[in-house]
Amino acid sequence: MAEVLRSLRLDAGGDPAQACARVLGAEGVALSLLVGADRTAEPLWCHPELSARFEELQFTLGEGPGPDAVRTGSPVLEPDLERVRPERWPVLLPAARDMGVQGVCGFPLGIGAIRVGVLTVLCDGDRRISEQQFTDATALAAVLTGAFLNGNGHVNGTAPGPDRMPAWPTGLNRPVVHQATGMISVQLGVSIQEALLRLRAHAYGSERPLGEVAEDVVARRLRFGGELDDDISGPYSPEGGKG
């Protein structure tokens, strides 16, 4: 871990997510930053592809260790999802099980009330997290927090080139989600937070990726609060349901 932390400070290139997963002994690692007025999570590092899929699931549903860690500002450790109460994450748990995700831990990036991101760690088949793994993950989160707070989002304060930051995983379309959220906010006359809730509800209800639904909104194939909107309610809508 010391070598990984040193490489991050030096901006040594390579795939930091893969390196972090290796030293943590984890099935996967994902790093997301909170951006925009709605403070949505933009993925920067994901390894392997399963981590990218799970980050998208958490983002779409607003459930899971990652969102909870951001809300509370404290690590959320659930290395064995089979032991989590079903009512805690009623939609995420069965979906994670279908993906083959056995345990997840979320480590917030931030200082005090300031939140800048979240580090999500997929646990291995042992369904536990050792004291050393917790210490290493906490140290990694602290170093990343300092890098993003002191360096304008990038280690050493330099803009990332193609060889510095890994490309965003395919299928994660956060920029279009931000744009769609703003459009829905105007269409319905609601806050950004409620607009994102409506967008999530529609994606869940139609069983489509959030990015795809957002693209339809931006392309004006789907309008909320108008004749093109065929479903603005759902389990996470303000009108009722689970959320």
C-alpha positions in Angstrom: 0.0 0.0 0.0 2.9 2.4 0.7 4.1 1.9 -2.9 0.6 2.5 -4.2 0.2 5.7 -2.2 3.6 6.9 -3.3 2.7 6.3 -6.9 -0.5 8.3 -6.5 1.4 11.2 -5.1 3.8 11.1 -8.0 1.1 10.6 -10.6 3.0 7.6 -11.9 0.4 6.5 -14.4 -0.8 2.9 -14.9 -4.2 1.7 -13.6 -4.5 2.9 -10.0 -7.8 1.0 -9.5 -6.2 -2.3 -10.4 -3.2 -1.6 -8.1 -5.5 -0.6 -5.2 -7.6 -3.8 -5.7 -4.5 -5.9 -5.7 -2.9 -4.5 -2.5 -6.3 -4.5 -0.7 -6.9 -8.1 -1.7 -10.3 -7.0 -3.0 -12.5 -8.3 -5.8 -12.8 -4.8 -7.1 -12.3 -1.1 -6.4 -14.1 2.0 -7.7 -13.5 5.7 -7.0 -16.2 8.3 -7.7 -16.1 12.1 -7.1 -19.2 14.1 -6.2 -19.8 16.9 -8.7 -22.5 19.2 -9.9 -25.4 20.9 -8.0 -27.0 17.5 -7.4 -23.7 16.1 -6.0 -23.9 13.0 -8.1 -21.0 10.5 -8.2 -18.8 10.6 -11.2 -16.7 7.4 -11.6 -13.0 8.0 -12.2 -11.5 4.6 -11.4 -13.1 1.2 -11.7 -11.5 -2.3 -11.8 -12.7 -4.8 -12.9 -15.8 -4.3 -15.0 -17.9 -5.7 -12.2 -17.0 -2.6 -10.1 -18.2 -0.3 -12.8 -21.5 -2.2 -13.0 -22.0 -2.1 -9.3 -21.2 1.7 -9.2 -23.9 2.2 -11.8 -26.3 0.1 -9.8 -25.7 2.2 -6.7 -26.0 5.4 -8.6 -29.3 4.4 -10.3 -30.9 3.2 -7.1 -29.4 5.6 -4.6 -28.9 2.7 -2.3 -25.8 0.9 -1.0 -22.6 1.3 1.0 -21.3 4.1 -1.3 -24.4 6.4 -1.0 -24.6 5.7 2.7 -21.0 6.5 3.3 -21.4 9.8 1.5 -24.5 10.7 3.6 -23.0 9.7 6.9 -19.4 10.7 6.4 -18.3 7.3 7.9 -17.1 4.0 6.5 -19.9 1.6 5.8 -18.7 -2.0 6.1 -20.8 -4.8 4.8 -18.4 -7.6 3.7 -21.2 -10.1 3.7 -24.4 -8.9 2.0 -26.3 -12.0 3.0 -26.3 -10.7 6.5 -27.7 -7.3 5.7 -31.4 -6.7 6.6 -33.5 -6.8 3.4 -35.3 -3.6 4.3 -32.0 -1.6 4.4 -31.3 -1.8 0.7 -34.4 -3.6 -0.7 -33.7 -3.2 -4.4 -29.9 -3.2 -4.4 -29.4 -6.5 -2.4 -31.1 -8.9 -4.9 -29.5 -7.1 -7.8 -26.1 -7.3 -6.2 -26.6 -11.0 -5.6 -27.5 -11.5 -9.3 -24.3 -9.7 -10.2 -22.2 -12.0 -8.0 -21.2 -9.2 -5.5 -20.8 -10.8 -2.1 -19.7 -7.9 0.1 -19.1 -4.2 -0.2 -17.5 -1.5 1.9 -17.8 2.2 1.2 -15.2 4.7 2.4 -16.1 8.4 2.1 -13.6 11.0 0.8 -13.9 14.1 2.8 -13.0 16.2 5.9 -15.6 17.0 8.4 -18.8 18.1 6.7 -17.0 18.3 3.3 -17.6 15.3 1.0 -15.6 15.0 -2.2 -16.1 11.4 -3.2 -16.3 7.8 -2.2 -14.1 4.7 -2.5 -16.1 1.5 -3.0 -14.4 -1.8 -2.3 -15.9 -5.2 -3.4 -15.0 -7.9 -0.9 -13.7 -11.3 -1.8 -15.3 -14.6 -1.2 -14.2 -14.7 2.5 -17.0 -12.2 3.2 -14.9 -10.3 5.8 -12.6 -7.4 6.0 -9.4 -7.7 8.1 -8.0 -4.9 10.3 -5.2 -4.4 7.9 -7.5 -4.1 4.9 -9.6 -1.5 6.8 -6.4 0.4 7.8 -5.1 0.4 4.2 -8.5 1.4 2.7 -8.8 4.2 5.2 -5.3 5.5 4.4 -6.0 5.3 0.7 -9.2 7.3 1.2 -7.3 9.9 3.2 -4.6 10.3 0.5 -7.2 10.6 -2.3 -9.1 13.2 -0.2 -6.0 15.3 0.2 -5.2 15.0 -3.5 -8.6 16.1 -4.7 -8.9 18.9 -2.1 -5.4 20.3 -2.6 -4.8 19.6 -6.2 -8.0 20.7 -7.8 -9.1 17.2 -8.3 -5.9 15.7 -9.6 -2.7 14.5 -8.0 0.0 17.2 -8.3 -2.7 19.7 -9.3 -2.2 18.9 -13.0 -4.9 18.2 -15.5 -5.0 14.5 -16.3 -3.9 13.3 -19.8 -4.8 10.0 -21.3 -1.8 8.3 -19.6 -2.6 9.8 -16.2 -6.3 9.0 -15.5 -8.0 5.9 -16.8 -10.8 6.4 -19.2 -14.3 6.4 -17.7 -15.8 2.9 -17.9 -18.2 2.4 -20.8 -21.8 2.6 -20.0 -21.4 5.3 -17.3 -22.9 8.5 -18.7 -22.8 11.0 -15.8 -22.5 14.2 -17.9 -25.7 13.5 -19.7 -27.4 12.6 -16.4 -26.5 16.0 -15.1 -28.0 17.7 -18.2 -31.1 15.5 -18.0 -31.6 16.3 -14.4 -31.5 20.0 -15.1 -34.0 19.7 -17.9 -36.4 17.6 -15.7 -36.0 20.2 -12.9 -37.2 22.9 -15.3 -40.0 20.7 -16.8 -41.5 19.9 -13.5 -40.5 23.0 -11.5 -38.8 21.0 -8.8 -35.4 21.0 -7.2 -32.4 19.3 -8.7 -32.5 16.6 -6.0 -36.1 15.8 -6.7 -35.5 15.8 -10.5 -32.8 13.2 -10.0 -35.2 11.2 -7.9 -37.7 11.2 -10.7 -35.1 10.2 -13.2 -34.0 7.3 -11.0 -37.5 6.2 -10.6 -38.2 6.1 -14.3 -34.9 4.2 -15.0 -35.8 1.6 -12.3 -39.4 1.3 -13.4 -38.5 0.8 -17.0 -35.5 -1.5 -16.1 -33.1 0.6 -18.2 -29.7 2.0 -17.4 -29.9 5.6 -16.0 -27.6 6.9 -18.7 -30.0 5.6 -21.5 -33.0 7.3 -19.9 -31.0 10.5 -19.5 -30.0 10.4 -23.2 -33.7 10.2 -24.1 -34.5 13.2 -22.0 -31.7 15.3 -23.5 -32.7 14.2 -27.0 -36.3 15.2 -26.2 -37.6 11.7 -26.8 -38.8 11.6 -23.2 -40.3 14.6 -21.4 -41.3 14.6 -17.7 -44.6 16.3 -17.0 -45.7 16.2 -20.6 -47.3 14.0 -23.1 -44.0 12.2 -24.0 -43.6 11.2 -20.4 -45.1 7.7 -19.9 -43.9 7.2 -16.3 -42.7 9.7 -13.8 -43.7 7.7 -10.8 -42.1 4.7 -9.3 -40.7 3.2 -6.1 -38.4 6.2 -5.5 -40.8 8.9 -6.6 -42.1 11.5 -4.1 -45.7 10.3 -4.7 -45.2 7.0 -2.9 -43.6 3.6 -3.1 -40.5 2.4 -1.3 -38.5 5.6 -1.4 
